[in-house]
Amino acid sequence: MRRWNGWGDEANKMDLPPSGGEFLKSLVGESVPLADADLKDVLAKVPESRLPEHPLITTDAEQRVRHSRGQSLPDWLAMRSGDFDFFPDGVAFPETKDQVASLVNFCHDKNIILIPYGGGTSVAGHINPFESDRPILTVSMARMNRLLELETESQIATFGAGTPGPLVESQLRAKGYTLGHYPQSFELATIGGWVASRSSGQQSLRYGRIEQMFAGGSVETTKGRLDIATFPASAGGPDVREMFLGSEGRMGIISEVKVRVTKIADKEDFYVIFFPSWDQAKNAAKELVQSKVQLSMLRLSNAIETVTQLSLAGHPGQIALLEKYLSVRGASEGKCMMTLGVTGNKAQCSAAHSLMKKTISPYKGVYTGTYLGKKWAEKRFTMPYLREALWEKGYAVDTLETATDWDNVDNLLGLIEGNIRSGLSSEDEKVHVFTHLSHFYGQGCSIYTTYVYRAGTSCKKTLERWNKLKHSTSEIIVNNRGTISHQHGVGKDHAPYLPTEKGELGMHLIRTLCQTMDEKGILNPGTLLVDDTQVNERAQDDSNE
């Protein structure tokens, strides 16, 4: 059964190896775990619903609790402490797009706020209810989880928008196809959520981001159903399909998704290579991408993340042998680990593998074959469970991500890590920070930073520490040529920083489009856009610091 106060299935657990615990203790200090709230106590806090009756809506307290929060660190702390603050007034479980349309019309007629809910994996506050005089309805898409059609000549598949990653792949693979979209949240995240938040999967070098996969579909709006036709390409004016990519529920609920699929590849392998230094590793990655070597995925850990991953891997004897081998080959202190994938038919994989090895040779990469790559592939979707393991030891962990051009990567990465590392120094607290580049383009790449710090004496104190780190670093990102989000979306947490990225006119265009589609302001308000009062209050707070 899915956890009500954390990630994933209760039956799944990721233990922190003893060596990993000692490693963290040496870096940030020993910590004391905080007590978790009991579900019964939380259920007692759920207020009476304000919703009128509707056959598709339940006001059951436990369903309202389970649909109140996502997976951001503030969400995590709210769930663990039991201090949810706000709950939806009810949850609906439509099974068809006509039922979704009826719920949108119901909310529009009754002036009810509507929040779409996919897999509940948002780490930016997309799905969180808030204080409001109007009742709030969360619409779960969980029952719209089937492959509805597969048109093999054009390779277009149609899914219910609530289909989670594993069901997307299993239903396609039964017919010999794959979508190839593998975000780390793959276990729970849904295809409609991927579109609504502009998701990116781990193998985007081969399959593309969700915007390359999204071909069309249906959106239920307050003005009726919008069916987006599928074209391989079009010069017919602005692309309506693009308007709903990243719309985050502000213009309607995506009910059906049409995606471009691919036949299952004959062969796929993952490799790990170690480089003596960051510069050598980064330049090798840049050349691999800019020379268009046919890789399916590429991930580059900086030196601190490399040390961290090896320390948390367990099996200290095997790791010691690996370290000894790498040292002999010239990759010792300061080494950086690259993980890459090759996918396709046998001829494509052979050619890509050969060209990959030739490309990295001048950068002194130490090739270790497929063993470590297989280990990465086995655990690629289990890392969200690491937060649970760290929490049980008294540590909080979160991530920040952005993307920038190649000429700015080192500058922005250094600013991000430096700010987080020193962000709690006023409390004499240390923060362990490490980064990898996880998605690559000829123009630049994404920067994905993880940080770990000791929990405070309470969840409230732990959240205060997070606020210091998150908000100051977000300001640095948008003021230094970084996007506020490469793959996690905007939600409510990132909305205050979007105007710096888009500019006044850009924000006017986005706001006008949302207002046109939602004149009453019932569709996920506060997500993607903040109102003028919130913007002014934040500006005033900044001026007083």
C-alpha positions as CSV (number, residue, x, y, z in Angstrom):
1,M,0.0,0.0,0.0
2,R,1.2,3.5,-0.8
3,R,2.6,5.5,2.2
4,W,0.3,8.3,3.4
5,N,3.3,10.3,4.6
6,G,6.2,9.6,2.3
7,W,7.3,8.1,-1.0
8,G,6.1,5.0,-2.7
9,D,4.9,1.6,-1.4
10,E,5.2,0.7,2.3
11,A,6.7,-2.7,1.3
12,N,9.7,-1.0,-0.4
13,K,12.5,0.3,1.7
14,M,16.1,1.5,1.1
15,D,18.5,1.0,4.0
16,L,21.4,3.3,4.6
17,P,24.6,1.2,4.9
18,P,26.6,1.6,8.1
19,S,29.5,3.1,6.2
20,G,27.0,5.7,4.7
21,G,25.8,6.7,8.1
22,E,29.3,7.2,9.3
23,F,30.1,9.2,6.2
24,L,27.3,11.7,6.7
25,K,28.1,12.0,10.4
26,S,31.6,13.0,9.6
27,L,30.4,15.7,7.2
28,V,27.4,17.3,8.9
29,G,27.4,15.8,12.4
30,E,25.3,13.3,14.3
31,S,21.6,13.9,14.2
32,V,18.5,12.9,16.2
33,P,15.5,11.6,14.4
34,L,12.2,13.4,14.8
35,A,9.0,11.5,15.8
36,D,6.4,10.9,13.0
37,A,2.7,11.8,13.4
38,D,0.1,9.1,13.6
39,L,-2.5,8.9,10.8
40,K,-5.3,8.7,13.3
41,D,-4.3,12.0,14.8
42,V,-4.1,13.7,11.4
43,L,-7.5,12.3,10.4
44,A,-9.0,14.0,13.5
45,K,-7.8,17.4,12.2
46,V,-9.7,17.1,8.9
47,P,-12.6,19.7,8.9
48,E,-16.1,19.1,7.7
49,S,-16.3,19.4,3.9
50,R,-17.8,22.5,2.3
51,L,-18.6,20.8,-1.0
52,P,-22.2,20.2,-2.2
53,E,-22.9,16.5,-2.9
54,H,-21.8,15.1,-6.3
55,P,-21.8,11.4,-7.3
56,L,-18.1,11.5,-8.4
57,I,-16.9,13.1,-5.2
58,T,-15.9,11.6,-1.9
59,T,-15.4,13.6,1.3
60,D,-13.7,10.7,3.1
61,A,-11.2,12.1,5.6
62,E,-8.4,9.7,4.7
63,Q,-8.7,10.3,0.9
64,R,-8.5,14.0,1.7
65,V,-5.4,13.5,3.7
66,R,-3.8,11.4,1.0
67,H,-4.4,14.0,-1.6
68,S,-3.3,17.0,0.4
69,R,0.4,17.1,-0.3
70,G,3.1,16.2,-2.9
71,Q,6.7,15.2,-2.4
72,S,8.6,18.5,-1.8
73,L,10.5,18.8,1.4
74,P,7.9,21.1,2.9
75,D,5.3,18.5,2.0
76,W,7.4,15.8,3.6
77,L,7.8,17.8,6.8
78,A,4.0,18.5,6.9
79,M,3.2,14.9,6.5
80,R,5.8,13.7,9.0
81,S,4.7,16.3,11.7
82,G,1.0,16.0,11.0
83,D,0.8,19.7,10.5
84,F,-0.9,19.7,7.1
85,D,-2.6,23.1,7.6
86,F,-5.1,22.6,4.7
87,F,-7.0,19.8,3.1
88,P,-9.1,19.6,0.0
89,D,-12.8,19.5,0.8
90,G,-13.2,16.4,-1.3
91,V,-11.6,14.1,-3.9
92,A,-13.1,13.0,-7.2
93,F,-12.1,9.9,-9.1
94,P,-13.4,10.3,-12.7
95,E,-13.0,7.3,-15.1
96,T,-13.7,9.0,-18.5
97,K,-13.0,12.3,-20.0
98,D,-16.7,13.1,-20.0
99,Q,-16.7,12.7,-16.3
100,V,-13.7,15.0,-16.1
101,A,-15.6,17.6,-18.2
102,S,-18.6,17.3,-15.9
103,L,-16.5,18.0,-12.8
104,V,-14.9,21.1,-14.5
105,N,-18.4,22.4,-15.3
106,F,-19.6,21.6,-11.8
107,C,-16.7,23.6,-10.2
108,H,-17.2,26.4,-12.7
109,D,-21.0,26.7,-11.9
110,K,-20.5,26.4,-8.1
111,N,-17.3,28.6,-7.9
112,I,-15.3,25.7,-6.5
113,I,-11.5,25.6,-6.8
114,L,-10.2,22.6,-8.8
115,I,-6.8,21.0,-8.4
116,P,-5.8,18.2,-10.7
117,Y,-3.9,15.3,-9.2
118,G,-1.8,12.8,-11.1
119,G,0.7,10.7,-9.2
120,G,1.1,13.2,-6.3
121,T,4.9,13.4,-7.1
122,S,5.2,17.2,-7.4
123,V,8.2,18.7,-5.6
124,A,7.1,22.3,-6.3
125,G,3.7,22.6,-4.6
126,H,1.5,22.0,-7.7
127,I,-1.2,20.0,-5.9
128,N,-1.4,21.6,-2.5
129,P,-4.7,23.1,-1.2
130,F,-4.5,26.5,0.6
131,E,-6.6,28.8,2.7
132,S,-9.6,29.9,0.7
133,D,-13.2,31.0,1.3
134,R,-14.1,28.8,-1.6
135,P,-14.3,25.0,-1.3
136,I,-11.5,23.1,-2.9
137,L,-11.9,19.9,-5.0
138,T,-9.0,17.7,-5.9
139,V,-9.5,15.6,-9.1
140,S,-7.5,12.4,-9.0
141,M,-6.8,10.9,-12.5
142,A,-5.8,7.6,-11.0
143,R,-8.6,5.6,-12.7
144,M,-7.9,6.9,-16.1
145,N,-4.9,4.6,-16.5
146,R,-5.2,2.6,-19.7
147,L,-3.8,2.5,-23.2
148,L,-6.8,3.5,-25.3
149,E,-5.4,3.2,-28.8
150,L,-2.1,2.4,-30.5
151,E,-1.9,3.5,-34.2
152,T,1.2,1.6,-35.3
153,E,1.6,3.1,-38.8
154,S,2.1,6.6,-37.3
155,Q,3.3,5.2,-34.0
156,I,0.9,7.3,-31.9
157,A,-0.4,5.9,-28.6
158,T,-3.4,7.4,-26.7
159,F,-3.5,7.1,-22.9
160,G,-5.7,8.2,-20.1
161,A,-3.9,11.1,-18.5
162,G,-3.7,9.3,-15.1
163,T,-1.6,6.4,-16.4
164,P,1.6,6.1,-14.3
165,G,5.0,5.3,-15.8
166,P,5.1,1.5,-15.1
167,L,1.6,1.1,-16.7
168,V,2.6,3.2,-19.7
169,E,5.6,1.0,-20.4
170,S,4.0,-2.4,-19.6
171,Q,1.0,-1.7,-21.9
172,L,3.2,-0.5,-24.7
173,R,5.8,-3.3,-24.3
174,A,3.0,-5.9,-24.6
175,K,2.7,-4.6,-28.2
176,G,6.4,-4.2,-28.9
177,Y,6.7,-0.4,-28.2
178,T,8.1,2.0,-25.6
179,L,7.6,5.6,-24.8
180,G,11.1,5.8,-23.2
181,H,10.2,8.5,-20.7
182,Y,11.9,7.6,-17.4
183,P,12.0,10.5,-14.8
184,Q,13.2,9.5,-11.3
185,S,9.5,9.7,-10.2
186,F,8.7,7.0,-12.9
187,E,7.1,4.7,-10.3
188,L,4.3,7.1,-9.5
189,A,4.2,10.0,-11.9
190,T,1.6,10.1,-14.6
191,I,1.7,10.8,-18.3
192,G,-0.7,13.8,-17.9
193,G,1.5,15.2,-15.2
194,W,4.5,14.8,-17.4
195,V,2.9,17.0,-20.0
196,A,1.5,19.5,-17.5
197,S,4.9,20.1,-15.9
198,R,7.2,19.7,-19.0
199,S,8.9,16.6,-17.6
200,S,12.3,15.2,-18.7
201,G,13.3,11.5,-18.6
202,Q,16.7,10.0,-17.9
203,Q,17.0,8.8,-21.5
204,S,16.1,12.1,-23.1
205,L,19.1,12.0,-25.5
206,R,17.4,9.2,-27.4
207,Y,13.7,9.7,-26.8
208,G,13.5,13.5,-26.2
209,R,11.8,15.4,-23.4
210,I,8.0,15.1,-23.0
211,E,7.5,18.0,-25.4
212,Q,9.1,15.9,-28.2
213,M,6.8,13.0,-27.3
214,F,3.5,14.9,-26.8
215,A,1.6,14.8,-30.1
216,G,-1.8,15.9,-29.0
217,G,-4.8,14.9,-26.9
218,S,-7.8,16.3,-25.1
219,V,-8.1,19.0,-22.4
220,E,-11.3,19.7,-20.4
221,T,-11.7,23.4,-19.9
222,T,-14.3,25.8,-18.5
223,K,-15.1,26.7,-22.1
224,G,-15.5,23.1,-23.4
225,R,-13.3,20.3,-24.6
226,L,-10.2,21.2,-26.6
227,D,-9.0,18.4,-28.9
228,I,-5.4,19.0,-30.0
229,A,-4.8,17.3,-33.4
230,T,-1.6,15.3,-34.1
231,F,0.7,16.6,-36.8
232,P,4.3,15.6,-37.4
233,A,4.9,19.3,-37.8
234,S,3.0,22.4,-38.6
235,A,3.5,26.0,-39.6
236,G,-0.1,26.9,-38.9
237,G,0.6,29.7,-36.5
238,P,1.4,29.4,-32.8
239,D,1.3,25.8,-31.5
240,V,-1.7,25.2,-29.3
241,R,-0.1,21.9,-28.2
242,E,2.8,23.9,-26.8
243,M,0.5,26.2,-24.9
244,F,-0.7,23.3,-22.7
245,L,2.8,21.9,-22.2
246,G,3.8,23.3,-18.7
247,S,0.3,24.7,-18.1
248,E,0.1,23.0,-14.7
249,G,-3.7,22.8,-14.6
250,R,-4.2,26.6,-15.0
251,M,-6.1,26.3,-18.3
252,G,-7.9,23.0,-17.9
253,I,-7.4,19.3,-17.0
254,I,-5.6,17.1,-19.5
255,S,-7.8,14.0,-19.9
256,E,-6.2,12.1,-22.8
257,V,-2.6,12.2,-24.0
258,K,-1.4,11.2,-27.5
259,V,2.3,10.4,-27.6
260,R,4.9,9.4,-30.2
261,V,6.2,6.0,-29.3
262,T,9.1,3.9,-30.6
263,K,9.6,0.2,-31.2
264,I,11.5,-1.5,-28.4
265,A,15.3,-1.4,-29.1
266,D,17.2,-4.7,-29.8
267,K,19.9,-3.7,-27.4
268,E,20.7,-1.4,-24.4
269,D,23.7,-1.1,-22.2
270,F,24.8,1.4,-19.6
271,Y,28.5,2.1,-18.9
272,V,30.4,4.0,-16.2
273,I,33.6,6.0,-16.9
274,F,35.8,7.8,-14.3
275,F,37.7,11.0,-15.3
276,P,40.7,12.4,-13.3
277,S,39.1,15.9,-13.0
278,W,35.9,17.9,-13.4
279,D,37.2,19.8,-16.4
280,Q,38.2,16.7,-18.3
281,A,34.8,15.0,-17.5
282,K,32.7,18.1,-18.4
283,N,34.6,18.7,-21.7
284,A,34.2,15.0,-22.6
285,A,30.5,15.2,-22.0
286,K,30.2,18.4,-24.0
287,E,32.0,16.9,-26.9
288,L,30.0,13.7,-26.8
289,V,26.8,15.7,-27.1
290,Q,27.9,18.4,-29.5
291,S,29.4,15.7,-31.9
292,K,26.0,13.9,-31.7
293,V,27.3,10.5,-30.6
294,Q,24.1,8.4,-30.4
295,L,23.8,8.0,-26.7
296,S,20.5,7.4,-25.0
297,M,21.5,8.9,-21.6
298,L,24.4,10.8,-20.0
299,R,24.9,11.7,-16.4
300,L,28.0,13.4,-14.9
301,S,28.7,13.5,-11.2
302,N,31.0,16.1,-9.8
303,A,33.8,15.0,-7.5
304,I,31.8,15.4,-4.3
305,E,28.8,13.5,-5.7
306,T,31.2,10.8,-6.9
307,V,32.7,10.3,-3.4
308,T,29.2,10.4,-1.9
309,Q,27.8,7.8,-4.2
310,L,30.7,5.4,-3.6
311,S,30.4,6.0,0.2
312,L,26.6,5.3,0.2
313,A,26.9,2.3,-2.0
314,G,27.8,-0.2,0.7
315,H,30.2,-3.1,-0.1
316,P,33.3,-1.2,1.2
317,G,35.6,-4.0,0.2
318,Q,34.6,-3.9,-3.4
319,I,34.7,-0.1,-3.4
320,A,38.2,-0.2,-2.0
321,L,39.3,-2.4,-4.9
322,L,37.7,0.0,-7.4
323,E,39.4,3.0,-5.8
324,K,42.8,1.2,-6.0
325,Y,42.3,0.4,-9.7
326,L,41.2,3.9,-10.5
327,S,44.2,5.4,-8.6
328,V,46.6,3.3,-10.7
329,R,44.9,4.5,-13.8
330,G,45.2,8.2,-12.8
331,A,41.7,8.8,-11.4
332,S,42.1,9.3,-7.7
333,E,41.3,12.4,-5.6
334,G,39.0,14.7,-7.5
335,K,37.7,12.0,-9.9
336,C,34.3,12.4,-11.5
337,M,32.0,9.6,-12.5
338,M,30.1,9.5,-15.8
339,T,27.2,7.1,-16.5
340,L,26.0,6.8,-20.0
341,G,23.6,4.6,-22.0
342,V,23.6,3.2,-25.6
343,T,20.3,2.1,-27.0
344,G,19.3,0.8,-30.5
345,N,19.9,-2.0,-32.9
346,K,23.1,-4.0,-32.7
347,A,24.8,-2.0,-35.4
348,Q,23.8,1.4,-33.9
349,C,25.0,0.3,-30.4
350,S,28.3,-1.0,-31.7
351,A,29.0,2.2,-33.7
352,A,28.0,4.5,-30.7
353,H,30.1,2.5,-28.3
354,S,33.1,2.7,-30.5
355,L,32.7,6.4,-31.1
356,M,32.1,7.0,-27.4
357,K,35.3,5.4,-26.4
358,K,37.2,7.2,-29.1
359,T,35.8,10.6,-28.0
360,I,36.6,10.2,-24.3
361,S,40.1,8.9,-24.9
362,P,41.8,12.4,-25.1
363,Y,40.2,13.2,-21.7
364,K,41.8,10.3,-19.9
365,G,38.6,8.6,-19.1
366,V,38.9,5.3,-17.3
367,Y,36.4,2.9,-18.8
368,T,34.9,0.3,-16.4
369,G,32.5,-1.5,-18.7
370,T,28.9,-2.4,-17.9
371,Y,29.0,-3.8,-14.4
372,L,28.5,-0.4,-12.6
373,G,26.1,0.7,-15.3
374,K,23.9,-2.3,-14.6
375,K,23.9,-1.5,-10.9
376,W,22.8,2.1,-11.7
377,A,20.0,0.8,-14.0
378,E,18.8,-1.6,-11.2
379,K,18.5,1.3,-8.7
380,R,17.5,4.1,-11.0
381,F,14.0,4.5,-9.6
382,T,14.8,3.6,-6.0
383,M,16.6,6.8,-5.0
384,P,13.4,8.6,-3.8
385,Y,13.4,6.0,-1.0
386,L,16.7,7.3,0.2
387,R,14.9,10.3,1.7
388,E,13.1,7.8,4.0
389,A,16.4,6.2,5.0
390,L,18.0,9.5,5.8
391,W,15.0,10.8,7.7
392,E,15.1,7.8,10.0
393,K,18.7,8.9,10.8
394,G,17.7,12.4,11.5
395,Y,18.7,14.1,8.2
396,A,16.7,16.1,5.7
397,V,17.6,15.9,2.0
398,D,16.3,18.0,-0.9
399,T,17.3,18.9,-4.5
400,L,17.5,22.0,-6.7
401,E,17.7,21.9,-10.4
402,T,18.1,24.3,-13.3
403,A,19.7,24.5,-16.8
404,T,22.0,27.0,-18.4
405,D,24.4,27.4,-21.4
406,W,27.8,25.7,-21.4
407,D,29.7,28.9,-20.9
408,N,27.8,29.5,-17.6
409,V,27.8,26.0,-16.2
410,D,30.8,26.2,-13.9
411,N,29.9,29.7,-12.7
412,L,26.3,28.9,-11.8
413,L,27.1,25.5,-10.3
414,G,29.7,27.1,-8.1
415,L,27.2,29.8,-7.0
416,I,24.6,27.3,-6.2
417,E,26.8,24.9,-4.2
418,G,28.6,27.8,-2.4
419,N,25.3,29.4,-1.3
420,I,23.9,26.2,0.0
421,R,27.1,25.0,1.7
422,S,27.3,28.2,3.7
423,G,23.6,28.8,4.0
424,L,23.2,27.6,7.6
425,S,26.5,28.9,8.9
426,S,24.7,31.4,11.1
427,E,23.4,28.4,13.1
428,D,26.8,26.7,13.1
429,E,25.2,24.0,10.9
430,K,27.0,22.2,8.0
431,V,25.3,21.3,4.8
432,H,26.6,18.5,2.5
433,V,26.2,19.6,-1.1
434,F,26.8,17.7,-4.4
435,T,25.8,18.0,-8.0
436,H,25.4,16.1,-11.3
437,L,24.7,17.2,-14.8
438,S,21.8,15.0,-15.9
439,H,20.4,16.2,-19.2
440,F,22.6,17.4,-22.1
441,Y,22.1,19.6,-25.1
442,G,24.4,21.1,-27.7
443,Q,23.7,24.5,-26.1
444,G,24.1,23.6,-22.5
445,C,22.9,21.2,-19.8
446,S,20.9,20.8,-16.6
447,I,22.4,21.2,-13.2
448,Y,20.9,19.0,-10.5
449,T,22.1,19.7,-6.9
450,T,21.4,17.6,-3.8
451,Y,21.9,18.8,-0.3
452,V,21.7,17.1,3.1
453,Y,21.6,18.8,6.5
454,R,20.7,17.8,10.1
455,A,17.0,18.0,11.0
456,G,16.2,20.7,13.6
457,T,14.7,20.2,17.0
458,S,11.3,20.1,15.2
459,C,9.8,19.9,11.7
460,K,9.1,23.6,11.9
461,K,12.8,24.3,12.6
462,T,13.8,22.0,9.8
463,L,11.5,23.8,7.5
464,E,13.0,27.2,8.5
465,R,16.4,25.9,7.5
466,W,15.0,24.7,4.2
467,N,13.5,28.1,3.5
468,K,16.9,29.8,4.0
469,L,18.5,27.5,1.5
470,K,15.8,27.1,-1.1
471,H,14.8,30.8,-1.5
472,S,18.2,32.4,-1.5
473,T,19.5,29.8,-4.0
474,S,16.5,30.2,-6.2
475,E,17.2,34.0,-6.4
476,I,20.8,33.2,-7.4
477,I,19.6,30.8,-10.1
478,V,17.2,33.2,-11.9
479,N,19.6,36.2,-11.6
480,N,22.5,34.2,-13.1
481,R,21.2,32.9,-16.4
482,G,19.5,29.8,-15.0
483,T,15.9,28.7,-15.5
484,I,13.9,28.3,-12.3
485,S,13.2,24.7,-13.4
486,H,14.5,22.4,-16.0
487,Q,12.2,19.5,-15.2
488,H,10.3,19.9,-12.0
489,G,7.9,22.6,-13.1
490,V,6.9,25.8,-11.4
491,G,4.1,25.0,-9.0
492,K,3.6,27.3,-6.1
493,D,7.1,27.1,-4.7
494,H,8.8,28.5,-7.9
495,A,6.0,30.9,-9.0
496,P,7.6,33.9,-7.3
497,Y,10.8,33.5,-9.3
498,L,9.2,33.1,-12.7
499,P,8.8,36.8,-13.5
500,T,12.6,37.2,-13.4
501,E,13.0,34.5,-16.0
502,K,10.1,35.5,-18.3
503,G,10.1,39.3,-18.0
504,E,7.1,41.6,-17.6
505,L,5.7,41.1,-21.1
506,G,6.2,37.4,-21.0
507,M,4.3,37.1,-17.7
508,H,1.6,39.3,-19.1
509,L,1.1,36.9,-22.0
510,I,1.0,33.8,-19.8
511,R,-1.4,35.5,-17.3
512,T,-3.7,36.6,-20.1
513,L,-3.8,33.2,-21.6
514,C,-4.7,31.6,-18.2
515,Q,-7.3,34.3,-17.6
516,T,-8.9,33.7,-21.0
517,M,-9.3,30.0,-20.2
518,D,-10.3,30.5,-16.6
519,E,-12.2,33.8,-16.0
520,K,-13.4,32.8,-12.5
521,G,-9.9,31.8,-11.3
522,I,-11.0,28.3,-10.2
523,L,-8.2,26.2,-12.0
524,N,-5.3,25.6,-9.6
525,P,-4.9,29.2,-8.6
526,G,-1.5,30.2,-7.1
527,T,0.3,27.6,-9.3
528,L,2.5,28.9,-12.1
529,L,1.3,32.4,-11.4
530,V,1.1,34.4,-8.1
531,D,-1.3,37.2,-7.7
532,D,-0.1,40.9,-7.5
533,T,-0.6,41.0,-3.7
534,Q,1.7,38.0,-3.2
535,V,4.3,39.6,-5.5
536,N,4.2,42.9,-3.7
537,E,4.4,41.3,-0.3
538,R,7.5,39.3,-1.3
539,A,9.1,42.4,-2.8
540,Q,8.5,44.2,0.5
541,D,10.0,41.3,2.5
542,D,13.1,41.4,0.3
543,S,13.6,45.1,0.8
544,N,13.4,44.7,4.6
545,E,16.2,42.1,4.7
